[in-house]
Amino acid sequence: MKRIGHFVDGQVVDGGEKTGPVYNPATGEQSGEVALASGAELDNAVDIARKAQREWRTTPLAKRAGVMFRLRQIVTERTDELARIITSEHGKVVSDAAGEVARGLENVEFCAGLMHHLKGEYSEQVAGGVDVHQTRQPVGVVACITPFNFPAMVPLWMITTAIAAGNAVILKPSERDPSAALWIAQAFAEAGLPAGVLNVINGDAETVNAILDHDGIDAVSFVGSTPIAKHIYETSAANGKRVQALGGAKNHMVVMPDADLDAAADAAVSAAYGSAGERCMAVSVLVAVGDVADELVGKVADRLPGLKIGDGTDPESEMGPLITRDARDRVAGYVEGAAGEGATVVVDGREKQFDGDGFFIGVSLVDNVEPGMKVYDDEIFGPVLSVVRVGSYDQAVELINANQYANGVAVFTRDGKTARQFEFDIEVGMVGVNVPIPVPIGAYSFGGWKKSLFGDTHMYGPESFNFYTRRKVVTTRWPEPSESQISLGFPTH
């Protein structure tokens, strides 16, 4: 049985006696056990991080950038190795895992330009002989709590920027697939990052709560479900920490009557069922406008029998299993309950049979879905695509804007005026026009609105440097001795 420990002060450590199981989702067999950190182990890692951060923040920016360049080279050359680690514990197909790594590398590349991103500002002669300048300084020790669905990409979104900005990091990956985080920590060490700047502490909910209450941690970044994001935000804020917590999603894809329906159907299938629907940017609701619904639903249904579902290591597989047996059963429950709520199950993924004991389920397509049904209201996080029929563009916008989630949305149309109006009207953080999964490139920032984000700062890109730095404003005057005087009035220009 593989033992998965922690990474502290530049080396792998076994951890204590408390452990949790790690499975291969494609076989259903336990492949390892992960150490779950005690309070004492967390305290030790934080102490080490605080000492390392004091030295790291003095490191010249050019040397920090050099670490980023070397990290990029290491990850690029060994992407397949990292991708297969992801597949072995998450279950997504290797090509999808490699795509995740590529999107994470975008942020590494962005952070390599840290010399530019950390620039301050300067104003001279704001008053007689007085200048003002502003600098960016690191927050201190940052905790990054990352989800199971992107065990490499989301850590690379968080820790790379935090480290580039001069912070030290405590990374707490999901205990379901922790090995990718350890691989990344070792790659950082190989790239020249000093020991103690990046520490990986594996753990469960108890570990997370200890992080939120720890006096030695100054900021918290989180991605996960909305209830947990709300808890992370409220607890961290109450403890005086800076916090960004990205929550759940219910992403809609609007198909207008003038859209290319074949292209829309291809996009819907790709975005709904890729990675078994375990993406916070997966399309889970197809909004058919006007009289296109019957034809669109038919085109989507026609494409589903051809999908190859199997072990992620099989090059022919297009979709792998869900992360756990419980996740698979929960998804099946939504499909089972949809008909009772008045929806029409066009394709029932529960009917597909698989050999072995892996956590597989087929893809489902549910038509005539309406708000108020669980299959619509809840974040299912599985390969289930719901279809909502509306009569007009205005009804589509009203539907989406009334939803509690506002992570991503897409519109498919051939009309530029409609697309422009949609962009203006819609109350969602990330919008795609004929792009079903509008995850921004690394030079922009990722994040939603409403209950998809707790805090006011999005992730990676420019906003991330704002989150991981504090502004310090310095007002300077060099008077002549003869200019000294006592004045009890409030300073003015």
C-alpha positions as CSV (number, residue, x, y, z in Angstrom):
1,M,0.0,0.0,0.0
2,K,1.5,3.3,-1.1
3,R,2.0,5.8,1.8
4,I,1.5,9.4,0.9
5,G,3.0,11.8,3.4
6,H,3.6,15.6,3.6
7,F,6.2,17.8,2.1
8,V,7.8,20.1,4.8
9,D,11.0,22.1,4.8
10,G,12.1,20.8,1.4
11,Q,11.6,17.1,2.0
12,V,8.9,14.4,2.1
13,V,7.8,13.3,5.6
14,D,5.6,10.3,6.5
15,G,3.3,12.0,8.9
16,G,1.5,10.5,11.9
17,E,-0.7,7.5,12.4
18,K,-4.0,9.1,11.2
19,T,-4.6,8.3,7.6
20,G,-7.3,8.2,4.9
21,P,-7.7,6.0,1.8
22,V,-6.8,6.9,-1.7
23,Y,-8.5,5.0,-4.5
24,N,-8.0,4.3,-8.2
25,P,-11.5,5.3,-9.4
26,A,-11.2,3.2,-12.5
27,T,-10.9,-0.1,-10.5
28,G,-12.5,0.9,-7.2
29,E,-9.5,-0.5,-5.4
30,Q,-7.6,1.4,-2.7
31,S,-4.2,2.3,-4.1
32,G,-2.7,4.1,-1.1
33,E,-3.2,5.8,2.2
34,V,-2.6,9.5,2.8
35,A,-1.4,10.9,6.1
36,L,-3.8,13.3,7.7
37,A,-2.0,16.0,9.6
38,S,-2.3,16.6,13.3
39,G,-2.4,20.0,14.9
40,A,1.2,19.7,15.9
41,E,2.3,18.8,12.4
42,L,0.5,21.9,11.0
43,D,2.1,24.1,13.7
44,N,5.5,22.8,12.7
45,A,4.9,23.5,9.0
46,V,3.6,27.0,9.7
47,D,6.7,27.8,11.9
48,I,9.0,26.6,9.1
49,A,7.0,28.6,6.6
50,R,7.2,31.8,8.6
51,K,11.0,31.5,9.0
52,A,11.4,30.7,5.3
53,Q,9.2,33.6,4.2
54,R,11.3,36.2,6.0
55,E,14.3,35.1,3.9
56,W,12.3,34.5,0.7
57,R,10.8,38.0,0.7
58,T,14.4,39.4,0.5
59,T,15.2,37.3,-2.5
60,P,15.8,39.5,-5.6
61,L,12.9,39.5,-8.1
62,A,15.1,38.3,-10.9
63,K,16.0,35.2,-8.8
64,R,12.4,34.5,-8.1
65,A,11.6,34.8,-11.8
66,G,14.4,32.3,-12.5
67,V,12.6,29.7,-10.3
68,M,9.4,30.2,-12.3
69,F,11.2,29.7,-15.6
70,R,12.9,26.6,-14.4
71,L,9.6,25.3,-13.0
72,R,8.0,25.8,-16.3
73,Q,10.7,23.8,-18.0
74,I,10.4,20.9,-15.6
75,V,6.6,20.7,-15.8
76,T,6.6,21.0,-19.6
77,E,9.2,18.2,-20.0
78,R,7.4,15.9,-17.6
79,T,3.7,16.7,-18.3
80,D,2.9,13.1,-19.1
81,E,4.3,11.9,-15.8
82,L,2.2,14.4,-13.9
83,A,-0.9,13.7,-16.0
84,R,-0.7,10.0,-15.2
85,I,-0.4,10.7,-11.5
86,I,-3.6,12.7,-11.8
87,T,-5.4,10.0,-13.7
88,S,-4.4,7.3,-11.2
89,E,-6.1,9.1,-8.4
90,H,-8.8,11.3,-10.0
91,G,-9.8,9.1,-12.9
92,K,-10.0,11.7,-15.7
93,V,-8.4,10.6,-19.0
94,V,-4.7,11.2,-19.5
95,S,-5.3,13.7,-22.3
96,D,-7.6,15.7,-20.1
97,A,-5.1,15.6,-17.3
98,A,-2.4,16.9,-19.6
99,G,-4.8,19.7,-20.6
100,E,-5.2,20.6,-17.0
101,V,-1.4,20.8,-16.6
102,A,-1.2,23.0,-19.6
103,R,-3.7,25.5,-18.2
104,G,-1.8,25.5,-14.9
105,L,1.4,26.3,-16.8
106,E,-0.2,29.4,-18.2
107,N,-0.1,30.9,-14.7
108,V,3.5,29.8,-14.2
109,E,4.3,31.7,-17.4
110,F,2.4,34.7,-16.2
111,C,4.2,34.7,-12.9
112,A,7.6,34.5,-14.6
113,G,6.8,38.2,-15.4
114,L,6.7,39.0,-11.7
115,M,9.1,41.9,-12.2
116,H,6.3,43.7,-14.0
117,H,3.4,42.5,-11.8
118,L,5.1,43.7,-8.6
119,K,5.8,47.2,-9.8
120,G,4.8,50.0,-7.4
121,E,3.8,53.7,-8.1
122,Y,5.5,57.0,-7.5
123,S,4.3,60.6,-7.4
124,E,6.7,63.4,-6.9
125,Q,6.0,66.9,-5.5
126,V,2.5,66.1,-4.1
127,A,3.2,69.0,-1.8
128,G,6.2,71.3,-1.3
129,G,9.2,68.9,-1.2
130,V,7.0,65.9,-0.6
131,D,6.9,62.7,-2.6
132,V,4.7,59.6,-2.3
133,H,5.5,56.1,-3.4
134,Q,3.6,52.9,-3.1
135,T,5.1,49.4,-2.9
136,R,3.6,45.9,-3.0
137,Q,4.8,43.6,-0.2
138,P,3.9,40.0,0.5
139,V,1.1,39.1,2.9
140,G,3.1,36.5,4.8
141,V,2.1,32.8,5.0
142,V,-0.7,31.8,2.7
143,A,-2.8,28.7,3.0
144,C,-4.0,27.2,-0.3
145,I,-6.9,24.7,0.0
146,T,-7.5,23.1,-3.3
147,P,-10.2,20.8,-4.8
148,F,-10.1,17.2,-6.0
149,N,-11.3,18.0,-9.6
150,F,-8.1,19.8,-10.6
151,P,-5.3,18.5,-8.4
152,A,-2.6,20.2,-10.5
153,M,-4.1,23.2,-12.2
154,V,-5.7,24.9,-9.2
155,P,-2.5,24.5,-7.0
156,L,-0.5,26.0,-9.9
157,W,-3.1,28.9,-10.0
158,M,-2.6,29.7,-6.4
159,I,0.8,28.8,-5.1
160,T,2.8,30.1,-8.1
161,T,1.4,33.6,-7.7
162,A,1.7,33.5,-3.9
163,I,5.3,32.5,-4.1
164,A,6.2,34.9,-6.9
165,A,4.8,37.7,-4.7
166,G,7.2,36.7,-1.8
167,N,4.9,34.7,0.4
168,A,5.4,31.2,1.9
169,V,2.7,28.6,1.3
170,I,0.9,25.9,3.2
171,L,-0.8,23.8,0.4
172,K,-3.6,21.5,1.6
173,P,-4.7,19.5,-1.4
174,S,-7.8,17.2,-1.5
175,E,-7.1,14.1,0.4
176,R,-8.8,12.1,-2.4
177,D,-6.0,12.8,-4.9
178,P,-3.0,14.3,-3.1
179,S,0.0,13.0,-5.1
180,A,-0.1,15.7,-7.8
181,A,0.5,18.4,-5.1
182,L,3.5,16.5,-3.7
183,W,4.9,16.2,-7.3
184,I,4.6,19.9,-7.8
185,A,6.3,20.7,-4.5
186,Q,9.2,18.5,-5.5
187,A,9.3,20.2,-8.9
188,F,9.5,23.6,-7.2
189,A,12.4,22.3,-5.1
190,E,14.2,21.1,-8.2
191,A,13.6,24.5,-9.8
192,G,15.5,26.1,-6.9
193,L,12.8,27.2,-4.5
194,P,14.3,27.3,-1.0
195,A,13.2,24.8,1.6
196,G,10.2,25.8,3.7
197,V,8.7,28.3,1.2
198,L,6.3,25.7,-0.1
199,N,5.0,23.0,2.3
200,V,2.3,20.4,1.5
201,I,0.2,19.4,4.4
202,N,-2.4,16.6,3.7
203,G,-5.5,16.4,5.8
204,D,-9.2,16.4,6.1
205,A,-11.9,18.8,7.4
206,E,-10.2,18.9,10.8
207,T,-7.0,20.1,9.2
208,V,-8.9,22.7,7.2
209,N,-10.5,24.1,10.3
210,A,-7.1,24.2,12.1
211,I,-5.8,26.2,9.2
212,L,-8.6,28.7,9.4
213,D,-8.0,29.2,13.1
214,H,-4.2,29.3,13.0
215,D,-2.7,32.6,14.1
216,G,0.4,32.0,11.9
217,I,-1.5,32.0,8.6
218,D,-2.3,35.4,7.2
219,A,-4.4,34.6,4.1
220,V,-6.5,31.7,2.7
221,S,-7.3,30.7,-0.9
222,F,-10.0,28.1,-1.5
223,V,-11.8,26.4,-4.3
224,G,-14.7,24.0,-3.6
225,S,-18.4,23.8,-3.1
226,T,-20.5,26.8,-2.1
227,P,-21.4,25.7,1.5
228,I,-17.7,25.0,2.3
229,A,-16.6,28.2,0.5
230,K,-19.0,30.2,2.7
231,H,-17.7,28.5,5.8
232,I,-14.1,29.2,4.7
233,Y,-14.9,32.8,4.1
234,E,-16.8,33.5,7.3
235,T,-14.3,31.7,9.5
236,S,-11.2,33.1,7.9
237,A,-12.6,36.7,7.9
238,A,-13.7,36.4,11.6
239,N,-10.1,35.4,12.4
240,G,-8.7,38.5,10.6
241,K,-7.3,36.7,7.6
242,R,-7.5,37.8,4.0
243,V,-9.6,35.3,2.1
244,Q,-10.8,34.4,-1.4
245,A,-13.1,31.4,-1.6
246,L,-14.5,30.2,-4.9
247,G,-17.7,28.2,-4.6
248,G,-20.0,26.1,-6.8
249,A,-21.6,26.6,-10.2
250,K,-24.6,26.0,-12.4
251,N,-23.3,27.0,-15.8
252,H,-25.8,27.7,-18.6
253,M,-25.3,27.5,-22.3
254,V,-27.9,29.5,-24.3
255,V,-28.6,28.4,-27.9
256,M,-30.3,31.0,-30.0
257,P,-32.6,30.1,-32.9
258,D,-29.9,31.4,-35.4
259,A,-27.1,29.2,-34.0
260,D,-25.3,26.5,-35.8
261,L,-27.0,23.6,-34.1
262,D,-24.4,21.0,-35.0
263,A,-21.7,23.2,-33.5
264,A,-23.8,23.9,-30.5
265,A,-24.5,20.2,-29.9
266,D,-20.9,19.3,-30.2
267,A,-20.0,22.0,-27.7
268,A,-22.7,21.0,-25.3
269,V,-21.6,17.4,-25.3
270,S,-17.9,18.3,-24.9
271,A,-18.6,20.8,-22.1
272,A,-21.1,18.8,-20.2
273,Y,-19.4,15.4,-20.1
274,G,-15.7,16.1,-20.2
275,S,-14.0,15.0,-17.0
276,A,-17.3,13.2,-16.2
277,G,-18.8,16.7,-15.5
278,E,-16.5,17.2,-12.5
279,R,-15.5,20.7,-13.6
280,C,-16.7,23.9,-11.9
281,M,-17.0,25.3,-15.5
282,A,-18.8,22.4,-17.0
283,V,-22.0,23.2,-18.8
284,S,-24.8,21.6,-16.8
285,V,-27.9,23.5,-18.3
286,L,-28.6,23.8,-22.0
287,V,-31.1,26.7,-22.6
288,A,-32.9,26.2,-25.8
289,V,-34.5,29.4,-27.1
290,G,-37.6,29.4,-29.3
291,D,-38.3,26.4,-31.5
292,V,-34.8,24.9,-31.6
293,A,-35.3,22.6,-28.6
294,D,-36.6,19.4,-30.3
295,E,-33.9,19.5,-33.0
296,L,-31.1,20.4,-30.5
297,V,-32.1,17.7,-28.0
298,G,-32.1,15.2,-30.8
299,K,-28.7,16.2,-32.0
300,V,-27.2,16.0,-28.5
301,A,-28.9,12.6,-27.9
302,D,-27.6,11.2,-31.2
303,R,-24.0,12.0,-30.2
304,L,-24.1,10.3,-26.8
305,P,-23.9,6.6,-27.8
306,G,-20.6,7.1,-29.5
307,L,-18.8,8.4,-26.3
308,K,-16.1,6.0,-25.1
309,I,-16.3,5.8,-21.3
310,G,-13.5,3.8,-19.6
311,D,-10.2,3.7,-17.7
312,G,-8.5,7.0,-18.1
313,T,-5.2,5.3,-19.0
314,D,-6.9,3.8,-22.1
315,P,-6.0,6.1,-25.1
316,E,-9.5,5.4,-26.6
317,S,-11.4,6.6,-23.5
318,E,-13.0,10.0,-23.7
319,M,-14.5,10.1,-20.2
320,G,-13.4,8.3,-17.1
321,P,-15.1,7.5,-13.8
322,L,-16.3,9.7,-11.0
323,I,-13.9,10.4,-8.1
324,T,-15.7,8.2,-5.5
325,R,-18.4,5.6,-5.2
326,D,-20.5,8.0,-3.2
327,A,-20.2,10.6,-5.9
328,R,-21.4,8.1,-8.5
329,D,-24.4,7.1,-6.4
330,R,-25.3,10.8,-5.7
331,V,-25.3,11.6,-9.4
332,A,-27.5,8.6,-10.1
333,G,-29.9,9.8,-7.5
334,Y,-30.4,13.1,-9.4
335,V,-31.2,11.2,-12.6
336,E,-33.6,8.8,-10.7
337,G,-35.5,11.7,-9.2
338,A,-35.8,13.9,-12.3
339,A,-38.8,12.1,-13.8
340,G,-40.7,12.3,-10.5
341,E,-40.2,16.1,-10.6
342,G,-41.8,16.3,-14.1
343,A,-38.6,16.2,-16.3
344,T,-38.0,13.9,-19.2
345,V,-35.0,11.5,-19.0
346,V,-34.0,11.3,-22.6
347,V,-30.8,9.4,-22.0
348,D,-30.3,7.6,-18.7
349,G,-26.7,7.1,-17.8
350,R,-27.6,4.6,-15.1
351,E,-28.5,2.0,-17.7
352,K,-25.0,1.8,-19.1
353,Q,-23.1,-1.3,-17.8
354,F,-19.4,-1.4,-16.9
355,D,-17.1,-4.3,-16.1
356,G,-15.3,-4.3,-12.8
357,D,-15.9,-2.2,-9.6
358,G,-14.9,1.2,-10.9
359,F,-16.8,4.4,-10.1
360,F,-18.3,4.6,-13.6
361,I,-21.7,6.0,-14.7
362,G,-23.0,6.7,-18.2
363,V,-23.9,10.2,-19.4
364,S,-27.5,11.5,-18.9
365,L,-29.6,14.0,-20.8
366,V,-32.7,15.4,-19.1
367,D,-35.2,17.5,-21.0
368,N,-38.1,19.7,-19.8
369,V,-36.2,20.8,-16.7
370,E,-37.4,23.8,-14.8
371,P,-36.2,25.9,-11.8
372,G,-37.4,24.3,-8.6
373,M,-36.4,20.8,-9.6
374,K,-33.4,19.4,-7.7
375,V,-31.8,18.5,-11.0
376,Y,-31.8,22.2,-11.9
377,D,-31.3,23.9,-8.5
378,D,-28.4,21.7,-7.2
379,E,-24.8,21.5,-8.4
380,I,-24.7,17.9,-9.5
381,F,-21.0,17.8,-10.4
382,G,-21.4,14.8,-12.7
383,P,-22.2,13.8,-16.3
384,V,-25.8,15.1,-16.4
385,L,-27.0,17.7,-18.9
386,S,-30.3,19.4,-18.2
387,V,-32.4,21.2,-21.0
388,V,-34.5,24.2,-20.1
389,R,-36.8,25.5,-22.9
390,V,-37.6,29.2,-23.0
391,G,-39.5,31.2,-25.5
392,S,-37.2,34.2,-26.0
393,Y,-33.8,35.8,-25.4
394,D,-35.3,37.9,-22.5
395,Q,-36.5,34.7,-20.8
396,A,-33.1,33.1,-21.1
397,V,-31.4,36.1,-19.5
398,E,-34.0,36.2,-16.7
399,L,-33.5,32.5,-16.0
400,I,-29.8,32.8,-15.7
401,N,-29.7,36.0,-13.7
402,A,-32.2,34.5,-11.2
403,N,-29.8,31.6,-10.5
404,Q,-27.9,31.7,-7.2
405,Y,-24.7,30.7,-9.0
406,A,-22.8,32.9,-11.5
407,N,-19.6,31.3,-12.4
408,G,-19.7,30.8,-16.2
409,V,-22.2,31.1,-19.0
410,A,-22.1,30.8,-22.8
411,V,-24.3,31.9,-25.7
412,F,-24.3,30.4,-29.1
413,T,-25.4,32.7,-31.9
414,R,-24.4,34.0,-35.3
415,D,-25.6,37.5,-34.6
416,G,-23.1,39.9,-33.2
417,K,-25.7,42.3,-31.8
418,T,-27.3,39.5,-29.8
419,A,-23.9,38.4,-28.5
420,R,-23.0,42.0,-27.5
421,Q,-26.3,42.5,-25.7
422,F,-25.9,39.1,-23.9
423,E,-22.5,40.2,-22.6
424,F,-24.0,43.4,-21.3
425,D,-27.1,41.9,-19.8
426,I,-25.9,38.8,-18.1
427,E,-24.9,38.8,-14.4
428,V,-22.2,36.1,-14.5
429,G,-18.4,36.5,-13.9
430,M,-17.1,34.6,-17.1
431,V,-18.9,34.7,-20.4
432,G,-18.3,32.7,-23.6
433,V,-19.6,33.7,-27.0
434,N,-19.7,30.5,-29.1
435,V,-17.2,29.2,-26.5
436,P,-18.8,26.7,-24.1
437,I,-16.2,26.7,-21.3
438,P,-14.9,30.3,-21.1
439,V,-11.9,29.8,-18.7
440,P,-9.8,32.9,-19.2
441,I,-6.2,32.7,-20.4
442,G,-3.5,33.3,-17.8
443,A,-3.3,37.0,-18.4
444,Y,-6.8,37.5,-17.1
445,S,-8.4,36.3,-13.8
446,F,-10.8,33.5,-13.1
447,G,-13.9,33.8,-10.9
448,G,-17.6,34.1,-10.7
449,W,-20.2,36.3,-9.0
450,K,-23.0,35.7,-6.4
451,K,-22.6,32.4,-4.5
452,S,-19.8,31.3,-6.8
453,L,-17.4,33.6,-5.1
454,F,-17.0,34.7,-1.4
455,G,-14.6,37.6,-1.2
456,D,-13.9,40.2,-3.9
457,T,-10.8,38.9,-5.6
458,H,-10.7,36.4,-8.5
459,M,-8.0,33.8,-9.0
460,Y,-4.7,33.8,-10.9
461,G,-3.7,36.6,-13.3
462,P,-3.6,40.3,-12.3
463,E,-6.2,40.1,-9.5
464,S,-4.2,37.3,-7.9
465,F,-1.2,39.5,-7.4
466,N,-3.5,42.0,-5.7
467,F,-4.7,39.3,-3.3
468,Y,-1.2,38.0,-2.4
469,T,0.3,41.4,-1.8
470,R,-0.4,44.3,0.5
471,R,0.1,47.9,-0.6
472,K,2.3,50.2,1.5
473,V,2.3,53.9,0.9
474,V,5.3,56.0,1.9
475,T,5.3,59.8,2.1
476,T,8.8,61.3,2.1
477,R,10.2,64.8,2.8
478,W,13.8,65.9,3.2
479,P,13.6,69.4,4.7
480,E,16.4,71.8,5.5
481,P,17.0,72.2,9.2
482,S,15.8,75.8,9.0
483,E,12.4,74.6,7.8
484,S,11.5,72.7,11.0
485,Q,8.6,74.1,13.0
486,I,5.8,73.0,15.3
487,S,2.3,72.9,13.8
488,L,-0.7,71.2,15.5
489,G,-2.9,71.6,12.4
490,F,-3.9,68.7,10.2
491,P,-1.4,68.3,7.4
492,T,-2.5,69.9,4.1
493,H,-0.9,70.5,0.7
